[in-house]
Amino acid sequence: MARNWNRAYRLVAGVAGTGFEIGSATESGRAIHIKFDLEKTDVTSNNTGTISIWNLNDQHVSILEQKDCMVELHAGYGASLPLIFCGNVTNPETELEGSDRKTDIDVVDGRIAVRDTYVSMSYQGIIPAQAIISDCIRQMGITCIYSPGVIAAVGQIRLPNGYAYAGPAANCLTQICGLCGFQWSIQNGVAQIHQPGEPITTQAYILNESTGLISVPKRIVIGSESKKEGEKKNTQYGYEVEYFLNGAINVNDMVQLQSRAASGFYRVKNLKITGDNLEGDWTCTAQLLEVAAAV
């Protein structure tokens, strides 16, 4: 477990050409006090979280208070600091806590892309679905990655009678993905498009006691709501696991779980990341679903 010591973080925040970075050791020999509580899921609604920072200077606080300030939080061990959350700041609040000053910021992943992007599209004749998806993603100002199943299928999907849409880009993307049988979400500012129940890549992260698994995996059953009366509900099976923070594991990644209670390949559906650089453990709590299960 030596790899889970020497915890470190780097937070970068800024807007309109101004910004700051914290995480390096100060004169006290440690980095500025930070606490984070982040939640991610595989649905189209934005990932959210709260980050608390103690004793920022006035200039840094004023940057966080600017509209749509962007924040990137990297956390890990030693020099390995993967990105664990990227998003825009909402509702920054600063208050005194004894002799210290604490600033709480809510962060929302993909907020501008979802909130502010409106599109007007019109295509005639036979149009590849991928062309519409690509145009939508481009206008949202983000990048996109496809799962292997989508890569294999999307090139063959065409709309025979053209397509027209005017409105929020996120709704357009939901509509087109629904027509194709795909799902999408934004993870750290990148749109992921995958087939139901499919991991975004075939690479699997090994999760066992030696790589950070803490508790005994807890069996979970998730039942989806029927859209129509009498329609059969899909039931998903998997495990809830807790492990020491590993920022390389994100939503829709594949995990190879190895424990006495459970083993096999699973997809990360939901993920909670919590930590405080002055006390307690940095942990992740994830819901893992069987790879073959349909959402």
Sequence and secondary structure as in RCSB ss.txt:
>XXXX:A:sequence
MARNWNRAYRLVAGVAGTGFEIGSATESGRAIHIKFDLEKTDVTSNNTGTISIWNLNDQHVSILEQKDCMVELHA
GYGASLPLIFCGNVTNPETELEGSDRKTDIDVVDGRIAVRDTYVSMSYQGIIPAQAIISDCIRQMGITCIYSPGV
IAAVGQIRLPNGYAYAGPAANCLTQICGLCGFQWSIQNGVAQIHQPGEPITTQAYILNESTGLISVPKRIVIGSE
SKKEGEKKNTQYGYEVEYFLNGAINVNDMVQLQSRAASGFYRVKNLKITGDNLEGDWTCTAQLLEVAAAV
>XXXX:A:secstr
 GGG SEEEEEEEEETTEEEEE S  TTSS   EEEEEEEESSSS  EEEEEEES  HHHHHHHTSTT EEEEEE
EETTB  EEEEEEEEEEEEEEETTEEEEEEEEETTHHHHHT EEEEEE SSEEHHHHHHHHHHHHT EEEE HHH
HHHHTT EETT EEEEEEHHHHHHHHHHHHT EEEEETTEEEEE TT  SSS EEEESGGGTB S  EEEEEE  
 SSTT    EEEEEEEEEE  TT  TT EEEEESSS EEEEEEEEEEEEEETTSS  EEEEEEEETT   
